[in-house]
Amino acid sequence: MPRALSRRAVLALGAALPLLRPGAAAAAYRVGSVTVTPLRDGLFPLQPAMIPAADSPAGRALLTEAGLPAHGPSPEPVNAFLIRRGARAWLLDAGCGTVLGPGFDRVTAALAREGISPAGVETVWLTHLHADHIGGLLTPEGQARFPHADLVLQDREAALWSDPAARARAPAALAPFFDTAEAVLARYAGRIRRVSGEADLAPGIRFLPLPGHTPGHAGLLIEDGAERLLIGGDILHSRILQLPHPDWTVIWDTDPAAAIATRRRLLDRAVIEDLTLTGMHLDVRGRIERAGSGYRLIPVS
């Protein structure tokens, strides 16, 4: 398991959130007959130490070039996505909820602006079970927020976070992650569907396994005719730092070597197939191009 910040440290970082301009999530866009709406849950103040190789002259230079303080933080979005086709409404991840303290838990309000209540979400597809992706599945009182929704996730992911032996091996700082995952799995018991590999979720929509960040980490590939969108989950936590340096890993990667290999493989695929890419910690969607030994993202409207 990775190194991790304590919950106290994460909450302390949350005190910086009022200093960051939250902005707004990107507008909805179409992928053929599918409408994709990014839902901004909040901004996370990413410190260079969370990407250890970025705590360096090279990392500080990239932050400075982006107009940010050389020593951070870098305000990174925490997104969920509302995905609709006709009258059907699905959710990809659910944000932090109240797990990481103030400054988050905005997904429900964002859904309401789209005319969707928690009761109107039929399925929540989960990229993985880290707290910033599933905390929003729970109310502040710890109950299921989406009363009629099924959860769909990779079997390897559910197995990890429900394994007492894995919890015993993990650093103590990861206890809140296990607590949140266990609470979600308990509150939605009987409404959880485990899948393996490139599982079809709906016509033209399927899971794409992206292991390394966690064993069952997955993205979502949407295809409708000639139009395609890849939502890459946590393949990138900072496009400023990790696109130029795809070998820079975050402290939450379960298997850093596998995370690097997966990131390079996915970005290469995006280049070769001219895929449009977005993710849970990206504020735009765009095309990927190679740039030296790394990559760059060219936003598309």
N, C-alpha and C positions, 0 to 999 in steps of 0.2 A: 504494500500500500504506500501511497505517497506521503511526503511530509505535508503538514497542513497547519494553517493558522488556527489558533484557538478561537472559540466562539467569542470570547471577550475581545480579542484582537480584531475580529471581523466587525463586531458591533462598534468598536472604537473607530474603525475606518468609516463606518456609517455616519459618524459625526461630521465628516467632510462633505457629505452629500449636499447640504444646503449651500455649499460654496460652488457647487457645479451647476451649470445651467442644464436642467433636465431635457429641454427640447421636446420634440414630438417624434413619435415613430413615423416611419415612411408611410406614404399613402398606400391604399390598396391597389393591387394590380392584378391583371388577368394572365392566366396560363391556359390558353384555349377557353374552355367552358368553366374553368376553376377560378374562383376569386380568392386571392391570398391577401390577408390583412395582417401586417405586423402589429403586435400589441406590446407597447413599451411598459414593462413592469417597474422600471426604475433604472438608475445608473449606479454602477459599481465603481468605486475609486481604486482602480488597479495600480498597485505599487510595483515598481520594477523588481523588487525582491520576490514577487509572486511568479515571475519568469526569471529565475536566477541569472541566466546568462545575460539578461537585459540590464542587470545591475552592474553596468560596465560603461566605459567611455563610448562604445558603439551604441549601446541602448540609450544613454543620455543624449547622444547626438541626434538619434531618431526622434526622441521626444521633443527636443529643442526645435528641430526642423518642422515639427507638426504644430509649433506654437504652444507647447505645453511646458510646465516646469521640468527642468532636466532630471530631477529626482522624483517626478510624479506628484500626484497621481494622474493617471490617464482615465478619464471617465468613459467606461465601457457600458454599452446598453445591455440590459437583461431583457430578452424578448421572449414572447410566446407568439404563436401564429394562429389566427382564425382562418380556416380553410372551408370554403363553401362551394357547393355545386347545386344549383337550383335551391330547393327548400332544405337541403341537408347541410348541417353545420358540424364540423369537427374542430378539435383544438389540438395543436401540437405544443406540448409542454404547457405549464401553467404558472410560471414565474415563482418568485420567492415566497409569496404570502407574507406572513409576519416573522418568518424564521430568522431572517437576517436583520431584524430591527426596522426602524423607521426609514422612510424613503422608498419603500417598495409597495407591494400589494395593490398594484393598479390595474391588474388584468381584468378583474370583474367590472370595474368602471369602464374600461376600454371596450369590453364586450357590450355593456349597456349602451354605449354610444353607437354600436352597430346594430342595436335592436335585438340583442341576444341575451337572455337571462341564463344563469347557471343551469336551470332546468331544461333549457333548450339545446344544450350541448349533448349530442348522442354518444360521442366517443372522444377520449383523450388519448392521443398517440404520444408516447414518451420516448425521447431520445436517450435518456438514462435517468438514474434516480438520485442525482445530486440535488441538494436542498434548494438551490436556486432555480430548479426546473420543476420541482414537485411540491414545494411548500404551499403554493397557491391552490393545491388540491384540497387543502384543509382550511376551515374557518379559524378565526382567532381562538375559538373554543376547542379546536382540535377535531371537529366533525367533518364529514365529507361535504365539500362545497358544491359538488355537481351531483345532484341526487339521482339522476337517471343515466349518468354516463358510465360506459365501460372504459377500462384502461387497457391499452395494448402496449406491450413492451417485449424486448428480447428476453428469452428464457435465461440466458447467462447473466443478465442484469438482475432479474428477480432473485436468482439463486445466490448471487453475491451478497445482496443486502439483507437477505433473510437467513444467512448462515451464521450461527453463533460462533463458529470457529474463526470465520473471517473477521468478525467483530473483535474477538479476543486478540487477534494478531495485529489489528489496526492501531495506529497511534491514538492516544486518549483524545487528542484534539478532534478526531473524526467522530467521536461519540454522537454529537448532534446530527451528523449526516445519517448515521444508522438510526437514531431515534426518529427522525423525520421519515425515512424510508419505511421503517417498521410500522409507523402510525398510518401511513398511506396504504400500505399493503393490508393492514388490519381493517381500516375503515371501508375499503373497497372490496373486501373479501367477497367472493362469489361473483364479482364483476370484473375480474382480471383475466385477460387472455394473453398467454405467453406464446411467442412465435420464435422461429429460428431462421436466421439468414435473410435472404431477400424476399420477405413475405409480402404478398399483395394485401393492401389495406382497403382499397376501393378501386374501381376501374381507373387505370392510369396513375395510380398512386401506390408506391411501395417503399418499404423499409430498405435502406442500404446499410449493411453492417460497417461500422467504422471503429474497430476495436483499438484500444490503447489508452484513451482517456479513462475509460472504464472497460471491463471485459465485454459488456453488452451495449456499448455506446453505438448509436445508429443515427443516420440521417434519413431524410425523406426525399425521394425523387418523384416529381410530378411531371407527367408527360401527356400532352393532348395534341395530337397531330404533330406539327413541326415544332411546337413550343415546348420547352422543357425548363424546369427550375429545380435546382438542388439546394435543399436546406440542410446545411452540413453540421447541425448540432453545435458541439463545442470543438470543432476541428480547428477553429481560431478563437482565441480569447482577446487578441489585440492585432488588428490588421496592420497597425503602425509598426509593431515589433516583430510579428511572426511571419508576415509575408516576405519581408526581405531576408529573414532568418528562420526558415521553416524548421530548423533543427533546435530552436529554442522552445523548451517545454515549460509547462506550468507546474506548480508544486502539487496540483491535484491530479496529475496524470498517474494512473495506477501502474502503467507500464510505459515509461518514457520512450524506450526504443521503439516499441510498437506504435506509439502515438506519432512519432516522427515519420515512420514508414507509411502509416496510414495517411498522414497529412500530405506527404509528397505524392503518394499514389493518387489521392483525390484531386489535388491541384493539377497534377499532370493530366488526369482525365478531363478536368474542366478545360484545360488548354486545348487538348487534342479534339475534344468533342464540341468545343465552343459552348459549354454549358454556362448558364447564368447561375451564380452562386450567391447565397446569403446564409445567415446563421444566427444563433441565439445571442451572439455578442458582436454582431455587425450592424452598423447603422444604415447600411445601403445594401443594394444587390448589384451585382455587376459581373463582367467577364474577367477571366483570369488570363494574364499574359506572363510569360517568363521575363525575368529581369535579372541578368547576371546569373548568380547561383541561387537566386530566390525568385519571387513572383511579385506582381502588382495587380491590383484590382481596379478595373475601369468601370465606374458606376454607369448604370443604364437607367433610363427613366421608365 
